[in-house]
Amino acid sequence: MSALAQNPPQGSGAPRLTVSYAAIKRGTLWLLGASSGLALIEPSPYEVVFLLTLFVFALTGIRFSQKLLPLAVLLLTYNIGGIFSLIPWMGDGDSVRFTAVSVYLMITALFIAGIMSQDAAGRLETLRRGYLFAAWIAGSAAILGYFDIAGLGSIFTLYGRASGTFKDPNVLGPYLVLPIVYVLQRILTGQAGMVRGLIMLSVPLAALFFGFSRGAWGVLVVATAMMIALTFLTAPNAASRGRIVAMSLIAFVAMIAALLVALSFEDIRSVFDARASLDQDYDQGVTGRFGNQLRAIPMLLDAPNGFGPLQFRWLFNQADPHNVYINAFASYGWLGGFSWISLMVATCYVGWRLVFRPGPTQLHAIAIWSVLFVTILQGFQIDSDHWRHLYLMLGLIWGLAALGPRDDTAGKSP
């Protein structure tokens, strides 16, 4: 195995320091996961760490399976569509940056998919730990902001809702779902004790609640139910299935109790009641969210090049599409729109096949796919095309799906 070594002089008795490339790679992957929740500034620390991680992995080469070709082609045509749509708006700095970010996110997804070809289980575990650390940082900031501790409400909240280290609570909430689902799965399967697991859940779960994002609440509930069902169906024996059922009931009761305690405070209950409504003021009418989407469809049928990146808002009362599929056609043209839809359909195909494939990464695949699948559905009510964690999950699912029967247990990378 290749290594970086510092050899002391003979007879000095000093210890020898040896750091393997595998350890360095895992270290940068942990940093990548740990920095993924810091999105208050642009470029964010995640961008810097990604470049570092890319450099470290490139030193020993990154293998790309032919099975990743559909992912690469569809992401590429999606972004080519965006570049064509950008041409009339080259003088608009926001549109140029929007398109550049799309290209950058494509690269991150392909990189994550590529590195899963070696030491997949180890790298997934490293990313999971880094992501959980990031969730605690983002969640802690959200809680401090929501209760305006030390005057942090002006930094870590938006419109009275916890946003933490994100600019929007509607992004913070969905970001926190994956680590929450991961921890719940570890409780169900005995990888984490109930008490320890609930402690690990406490901050991310509280932050997600105080973000008061209906979409995030829905994603958490459906993704958790899906994870429990898949983990139960793929459990190795009856004893494991019994534990899953018992732990699910206990965790459910614990979270309901926590919710009731939170709602016993009038200030929290009033915001919850307002946000829990499925029909908000900005959803209603011809110029509401859904009205704008319906009016945009016939216009897009006559616009092969779309409206241009970020131009939807100038045609519809300065409002964004709040639908990733309509936005794909509006900002990336027909080429980008059909490519995005095709990518989501193809991802559903590989994802559902993957979760029923036995192996050491199966539980990881179930947790990730449960969240990614619901996030794909969530795209019908929010613009998720620039969510970093969406591309992270996309790369992971395709990377795991590209593994051969023996690759899951293959030796670690150098």
C-alpha positions as CSV (number, residue, x, y, z in Angstrom):
1,M,0.0,0.0,0.0
2,S,1.3,3.4,-0.9
3,A,2.0,5.7,2.1
4,L,3.5,8.9,3.2
5,A,6.1,8.2,5.8
6,Q,8.4,10.1,8.1
7,N,11.4,8.0,9.1
8,P,13.4,9.1,12.2
9,P,17.2,8.8,12.4
10,Q,18.4,5.3,13.3
11,G,18.7,4.7,17.0
12,S,16.7,7.9,17.9
13,G,13.8,5.9,19.3
14,A,11.4,8.3,17.8
15,P,8.1,6.9,16.6
16,R,7.5,6.4,12.9
17,L,4.7,8.4,11.4
18,T,2.9,6.6,8.5
19,V,-0.2,8.0,6.8
20,S,-1.8,5.9,4.1
21,Y,-3.4,7.3,1.0
22,A,-6.6,5.5,2.1
23,A,-6.6,7.4,5.4
24,I,-6.0,10.7,3.6
25,K,-8.8,9.9,1.2
26,R,-11.2,9.1,4.0
27,G,-10.2,12.2,5.8
28,T,-11.0,14.4,2.9
29,L,-14.3,12.6,2.4
30,W,-15.2,13.2,6.1
31,L,-14.4,16.9,5.6
32,L,-16.6,16.9,2.5
33,G,-19.5,15.5,4.4
34,A,-18.8,17.8,7.4
35,S,-18.7,20.9,5.2
36,S,-21.9,20.1,3.3
37,G,-24.1,21.9,5.7
38,L,-22.4,25.3,5.5
39,A,-24.3,27.3,2.8
40,L,-24.6,30.8,4.2
41,I,-21.8,32.1,2.0
42,E,-20.9,31.6,-1.6
43,P,-18.6,30.0,-2.5
44,S,-19.3,27.8,0.5
45,P,-16.6,25.8,2.4
46,Y,-18.1,22.7,0.6
47,E,-16.8,24.0,-2.7
48,V,-13.2,24.4,-1.4
49,V,-13.2,21.0,0.3
50,F,-14.6,19.4,-2.8
51,L,-11.7,20.7,-4.9
52,L,-9.3,19.4,-2.2
53,T,-11.0,16.0,-2.2
54,L,-11.0,15.9,-6.0
55,F,-7.2,16.6,-6.1
56,V,-6.4,13.9,-3.4
57,F,-8.4,11.2,-5.3
58,A,-7.0,12.3,-8.6
59,L,-3.5,11.6,-7.4
60,T,-4.2,7.8,-7.5
61,G,-6.8,7.9,-10.2
62,I,-10.6,7.6,-10.3
63,R,-12.2,4.7,-12.1
64,F,-15.4,5.2,-13.9
65,S,-17.5,2.2,-14.7
66,Q,-19.3,2.0,-18.1
67,K,-22.5,1.6,-16.0
68,L,-22.2,5.3,-15.1
69,L,-22.5,6.3,-18.7
70,P,-26.3,7.1,-18.5
71,L,-25.7,9.3,-15.5
72,A,-22.9,11.2,-17.3
73,V,-24.7,11.5,-20.6
74,L,-28.0,12.7,-19.1
75,L,-26.3,15.2,-16.8
76,L,-24.2,16.5,-19.7
77,T,-27.1,17.0,-22.0
78,Y,-29.0,18.6,-19.2
79,N,-26.2,21.2,-18.8
80,I,-25.7,21.6,-22.5
81,G,-29.4,22.6,-22.6
82,G,-28.7,25.1,-19.9
83,I,-25.8,26.6,-21.8
84,F,-27.9,27.0,-25.0
85,S,-30.6,28.6,-22.9
86,L,-28.0,31.0,-21.4
87,I,-26.8,32.4,-24.7
88,P,-29.3,35.3,-24.9
89,W,-28.5,36.1,-21.3
90,M,-24.7,36.1,-21.2
91,G,-24.7,39.6,-19.9
92,D,-26.8,38.6,-16.8
93,G,-24.3,37.7,-14.0
94,D,-26.9,35.8,-12.0
95,S,-27.8,33.7,-15.0
96,V,-24.1,32.9,-15.7
97,R,-23.5,31.9,-12.1
98,F,-26.6,29.8,-12.1
99,T,-25.4,27.8,-15.1
100,A,-21.9,27.5,-13.7
101,V,-23.2,26.1,-10.5
102,S,-25.2,23.5,-12.5
103,V,-22.0,22.4,-14.3
104,Y,-20.2,22.2,-11.0
105,L,-22.9,20.1,-9.3
106,M,-22.7,17.7,-12.3
107,I,-19.0,17.2,-11.6
108,T,-19.6,16.5,-7.9
109,A,-22.2,13.8,-8.7
110,L,-20.0,12.1,-11.3
111,F,-17.0,12.3,-8.8
112,I,-19.0,10.8,-6.0
113,A,-20.3,8.0,-8.3
114,G,-16.8,7.3,-9.5
115,I,-15.1,6.9,-6.1
116,M,-17.7,4.3,-5.0
117,S,-15.8,1.8,-7.2
118,Q,-13.4,1.1,-4.4
119,D,-13.8,0.7,-0.6
120,A,-17.5,1.6,-1.0
121,A,-18.6,0.5,2.5
122,G,-15.7,2.4,4.1
123,R,-16.3,5.5,2.1
124,L,-20.0,5.5,2.7
125,E,-19.4,5.2,6.5
126,T,-17.0,8.1,6.4
127,L,-19.4,10.3,4.5
128,R,-22.2,9.3,6.9
129,R,-20.2,10.4,9.9
130,G,-19.2,13.6,8.3
131,Y,-22.8,14.3,7.3
132,L,-24.1,13.7,10.8
133,F,-21.5,16.1,12.2
134,A,-22.6,18.7,9.7
135,A,-26.3,18.1,10.6
136,W,-25.4,18.8,14.3
137,I,-23.6,22.0,13.4
138,A,-26.5,23.2,11.1
139,G,-29.1,22.0,13.6
140,S,-27.4,23.7,16.6
141,A,-27.2,27.0,14.6
142,A,-30.9,26.6,13.7
143,I,-32.0,26.1,17.3
144,L,-29.8,29.0,18.6
145,G,-31.3,31.2,15.9
146,Y,-34.9,30.1,16.5
147,F,-34.7,31.0,20.2
148,D,-32.6,34.0,19.4
149,I,-29.9,33.0,21.8
150,A,-27.0,35.6,22.0
151,G,-28.9,37.6,19.3
152,L,-28.3,34.9,16.6
153,G,-31.9,35.0,15.4
154,S,-31.0,37.6,12.7
155,I,-28.4,35.2,11.3
156,F,-29.9,31.8,11.6
157,T,-33.6,32.4,11.0
158,L,-35.7,33.6,8.1
159,Y,-39.3,34.9,8.6
160,G,-39.3,33.5,12.1
161,R,-38.3,30.0,10.9
162,A,-35.1,28.3,11.7
163,S,-32.7,28.3,8.7
164,G,-29.4,27.5,10.5
165,T,-26.4,27.5,8.3
166,F,-28.6,27.6,5.2
167,K,-30.2,30.6,3.5
168,D,-33.6,29.0,3.4
169,P,-35.4,26.8,6.0
170,N,-36.9,25.0,3.0
171,V,-33.4,23.7,2.2
172,L,-32.3,23.1,5.8
173,G,-35.2,20.8,6.5
174,P,-34.7,18.4,3.5
175,Y,-30.9,18.4,4.1
176,L,-31.4,17.1,7.6
177,V,-33.7,14.2,6.6
178,L,-30.9,11.9,5.4
179,P,-28.9,11.9,8.7
180,I,-32.1,11.5,10.7
181,V,-33.2,8.5,8.6
182,Y,-29.7,7.0,8.9
183,V,-29.8,7.2,12.7
184,L,-33.2,5.7,12.9
185,Q,-32.1,2.8,10.7
186,R,-29.1,2.2,13.0
187,I,-31.5,2.1,16.0
188,L,-33.8,-0.4,14.2
189,T,-30.9,-2.7,13.2
190,G,-29.1,-2.6,16.6
191,Q,-26.1,-0.6,15.3
192,A,-26.9,2.1,17.8
193,G,-28.7,1.8,21.2
194,M,-32.0,3.5,21.7
195,V,-30.8,6.1,24.2
196,R,-27.7,7.0,22.2
197,G,-29.7,7.0,19.0
198,L,-32.3,9.4,20.4
199,I,-29.5,11.7,21.6
200,M,-28.0,11.7,18.1
201,L,-31.4,12.5,16.6
202,S,-32.3,15.3,19.0
203,V,-30.6,18.3,17.5
204,P,-31.2,17.5,13.7
205,L,-34.8,16.5,14.4
206,A,-35.5,19.6,16.5
207,A,-33.9,21.9,13.9
208,L,-36.0,20.3,11.1
209,F,-39.2,20.8,13.2
210,F,-38.4,24.5,13.9
211,G,-37.7,25.1,10.2
212,F,-41.5,24.7,9.8
213,S,-41.1,23.4,6.2
214,R,-44.1,21.4,5.1
215,G,-42.0,19.8,2.4
216,A,-39.3,18.7,4.8
217,W,-41.9,17.3,7.3
218,G,-43.5,15.3,4.4
219,V,-40.1,14.0,3.1
220,L,-39.1,12.9,6.7
221,V,-42.4,11.0,7.3
222,V,-42.5,9.3,3.9
223,A,-38.7,8.5,3.7
224,T,-38.8,7.1,7.2
225,A,-41.7,4.9,6.4
226,M,-40.0,3.7,3.2
227,M,-36.8,3.0,5.1
228,I,-38.5,1.0,7.7
229,A,-40.5,-1.0,5.1
230,L,-37.3,-1.8,3.0
231,T,-35.2,-2.6,6.1
232,F,-38.0,-5.0,7.3
233,L,-38.3,-6.7,3.9
234,T,-34.6,-7.2,3.5
235,A,-33.9,-8.3,7.2
236,P,-32.0,-11.6,7.4
237,N,-34.3,-13.3,9.9
238,A,-37.4,-13.2,12.0
239,A,-35.6,-11.9,15.0
240,S,-34.3,-8.9,13.1
241,R,-37.7,-8.2,11.7
242,G,-39.2,-8.4,15.3
243,R,-36.6,-5.9,16.5
244,I,-37.4,-3.5,13.6
245,V,-41.1,-3.5,14.5
246,A,-40.4,-3.1,18.3
247,M,-37.9,-0.3,17.8
248,S,-40.1,1.5,15.3
249,L,-42.9,1.6,17.7
250,I,-40.7,2.9,20.6
251,A,-39.1,5.5,18.4
252,F,-42.5,6.6,17.1
253,V,-43.9,7.0,20.6
254,A,-40.8,9.0,21.7
255,M,-41.1,11.4,18.7
256,I,-44.8,11.9,19.3
257,A,-44.1,12.7,22.9
258,A,-41.5,15.2,21.9
259,L,-43.9,16.8,19.4
260,L,-46.6,17.1,22.1
261,V,-44.2,18.8,24.5
262,A,-43.1,21.3,21.7
263,L,-46.7,22.0,20.9
264,S,-47.5,22.8,24.5
265,F,-45.9,26.2,24.0
266,E,-48.3,28.7,22.5
267,D,-45.7,30.5,20.3
268,I,-44.6,27.2,18.7
269,R,-48.1,25.8,18.3
270,S,-49.4,29.0,16.5
271,V,-46.6,28.8,13.9
272,F,-47.1,25.0,13.5
273,D,-50.8,25.4,13.0
274,A,-50.2,28.1,10.3
275,R,-47.5,26.1,8.5
276,A,-49.3,22.7,8.8
277,S,-52.0,23.9,6.4
278,L,-51.7,22.3,3.0
279,D,-53.0,25.5,1.3
280,Q,-51.0,28.6,1.9
281,D,-51.9,32.1,0.6
282,Y,-49.0,32.1,-1.9
283,D,-50.3,28.8,-3.4
284,Q,-53.7,30.2,-4.3
285,G,-55.1,31.9,-7.4
286,V,-54.0,32.4,-11.0
287,T,-50.9,34.2,-9.8
288,G,-50.1,31.8,-6.9
289,R,-47.5,29.1,-7.1
290,F,-49.6,26.5,-8.8
291,G,-51.3,29.0,-11.0
292,N,-48.0,30.2,-12.3
293,Q,-46.9,26.7,-13.1
294,L,-50.1,26.0,-15.1
295,R,-49.7,29.3,-17.0
296,A,-46.0,28.5,-17.8
297,I,-46.7,25.1,-19.4
298,P,-48.3,26.4,-22.7
299,M,-45.6,29.1,-22.9
300,L,-42.8,26.6,-22.6
301,L,-44.4,24.4,-25.3
302,D,-43.6,27.3,-27.6
303,A,-40.1,28.0,-26.2
304,P,-37.6,25.2,-27.2
305,N,-34.8,27.2,-25.6
306,G,-36.8,27.9,-22.5
307,F,-37.1,31.3,-20.8
308,G,-33.4,31.4,-19.8
309,P,-31.7,30.6,-16.5
310,L,-33.5,32.4,-13.6
311,Q,-35.8,34.2,-16.1
312,F,-39.0,32.5,-14.9
313,R,-39.3,35.0,-12.0
314,W,-39.4,38.0,-14.3
315,L,-42.4,36.6,-16.2
316,F,-44.4,35.5,-13.1
317,N,-44.5,38.2,-10.4
318,Q,-40.9,37.7,-9.3
319,A,-41.7,34.1,-8.2
320,D,-39.6,31.0,-8.9
321,P,-41.3,27.9,-10.4
322,H,-41.2,25.9,-7.2
323,N,-41.2,22.8,-9.4
324,V,-37.9,21.4,-10.5
325,Y,-39.4,19.8,-13.6
326,I,-41.0,23.0,-14.9
327,N,-37.8,24.8,-14.0
328,A,-35.8,22.3,-16.0
329,F,-37.7,23.3,-19.2
330,A,-37.7,27.0,-18.2
331,S,-34.0,27.3,-17.4
332,Y,-32.5,24.5,-19.5
333,G,-34.8,24.4,-22.5
334,W,-36.4,21.3,-24.0
335,L,-33.1,19.5,-24.2
336,G,-32.4,20.1,-20.5
337,G,-36.0,19.4,-19.5
338,F,-36.3,16.0,-21.2
339,S,-32.8,15.1,-19.9
340,W,-33.7,15.9,-16.3
341,I,-36.9,13.8,-16.5
342,S,-35.0,11.0,-18.2
343,L,-32.4,11.1,-15.4
344,M,-35.0,10.9,-12.7
345,V,-36.7,7.9,-14.4
346,A,-33.4,6.1,-14.9
347,T,-32.4,6.9,-11.3
348,C,-35.7,5.3,-10.0
349,Y,-34.9,2.2,-12.1
350,V,-31.4,1.7,-10.7
351,G,-32.4,2.8,-7.2
352,W,-35.2,0.3,-6.8
353,R,-33.1,-2.5,-8.1
354,L,-30.2,-1.5,-5.8
355,V,-32.0,-1.7,-2.5
356,F,-32.9,-5.4,-3.0
357,R,-29.4,-6.4,-3.8
358,P,-27.7,-8.1,-0.8
359,G,-24.3,-7.0,0.3
360,P,-22.4,-4.9,2.9
361,T,-23.7,-1.7,1.4
362,Q,-27.4,-2.6,1.3
363,L,-28.4,-0.8,4.5
364,H,-26.6,2.3,3.2
365,A,-28.4,2.0,-0.1
366,I,-31.8,1.7,1.6
367,A,-31.3,4.8,3.7
368,I,-30.0,6.9,0.9
369,W,-32.6,5.7,-1.7
370,S,-35.5,6.2,0.8
371,V,-34.5,9.9,1.0
372,L,-33.5,10.4,-2.6
373,F,-36.7,8.8,-4.0
374,V,-38.9,11.0,-1.9
375,T,-36.7,14.0,-2.8
376,I,-37.3,13.3,-6.4
377,L,-41.1,13.4,-5.8
378,Q,-40.6,16.6,-3.7
379,G,-39.3,18.2,-6.9
380,F,-42.9,18.7,-7.9
381,Q,-43.3,21.4,-5.2
382,I,-39.8,22.9,-4.9
383,D,-36.8,23.9,-7.0
384,S,-34.3,21.2,-5.8
385,D,-32.0,21.3,-8.9
386,H,-29.2,23.2,-7.0
387,W,-29.3,21.2,-3.8
388,R,-25.8,19.9,-3.0
389,H,-27.2,17.0,-1.0
390,L,-29.4,15.9,-4.0
391,Y,-26.4,15.5,-6.2
392,L,-24.5,13.8,-3.4
393,M,-27.3,11.2,-3.1
394,L,-27.6,10.9,-6.8
395,G,-23.9,10.1,-7.2
396,L,-24.0,7.6,-4.3
397,I,-26.9,5.7,-5.7
398,W,-25.5,5.5,-9.2
399,G,-22.0,4.6,-7.8
400,L,-23.4,1.8,-5.7
401,A,-25.5,0.5,-8.6
402,A,-22.4,0.3,-10.8
403,L,-20.7,-2.1,-8.4
404,G,-20.3,-5.6,-9.6
405,P,-21.3,-8.6,-7.5
406,R,-17.8,-8.8,-5.9
407,D,-17.0,-5.1,-5.8
408,D,-18.8,-4.6,-2.4
409,T,-16.3,-6.9,-0.7
410,A,-13.3,-5.9,-2.8
411,G,-10.2,-4.7,-1.0
412,K,-9.6,-1.2,0.0
413,S,-8.1,1.3,-2.4
414,P,-4.5,2.3,-2.0
